[in-house]
Amino acid sequence: MNRKKKINDTLKKKQKKANAKLHTSNKPRYISKAEREKLALEEAASQEAEES
């Protein structure tokens, strides 16, 4: 029984992973507050450079 269960579990896991790969989310990647702040500063700096 344990051997059967173990084999079935591994097969189910493989199937679940394959299925998850097919259905990728359209959700945008998470960007942390620090990263957003850094991007905002870079954008502000690039706009200053364009104005000069």
C-alpha positions in Angstrom: 0.0 0.0 0.0 2.7 2.5 0.9 4.6 1.8 -2.3 1.5 2.4 -4.4 0.7 5.6 -2.5 4.2 6.9 -2.9 4.2 6.3 -6.7 0.7 7.8 -7.1 1.8 10.9 -5.1 4.9 11.5 -7.2 2.8 11.1 -10.4 0.2 13.5 -9.1 2.9 16.0 -8.2 4.4 15.8 -11.7 0.9 16.2 -13.3 0.1 19.1 -11.1 3.4 20.9 -11.9 2.8 20.3 -15.7 -0.7 21.6 -15.4 0.4 24.7 -13.5 2.9 25.5 -16.2 0.2 25.5 -18.8 -2.0 28.0 -17.0 0.3 31.0 -16.3 -1.2 34.0 -14.6 -1.6 37.3 -16.4 -0.9 39.0 -13.1 2.0 41.5 -13.2 5.2 40.6 -11.3 5.3 42.0 -7.8 7.6 45.0 -7.3 8.6 45.9 -3.8 8.2 49.4 -2.3 12.0 49.9 -2.3 12.2 48.8 -6.0 9.3 51.2 -7.0 11.0 54.0 -5.2 14.3 53.3 -7.0 12.6 53.2 -10.3 10.8 56.5 -9.6 14.1 58.1 -8.7 15.8 56.8 -11.8 12.9 58.1 -13.9 13.0 61.5 -12.3 16.8 61.7 -12.9 16.4 60.8 -16.5 13.7 63.5 -17.0 16.0 66.0 -15.4 18.8 65.0 -17.8 16.4 65.5 -20.8 15.4 69.0 -19.6 19.0 70.1 -19.2 
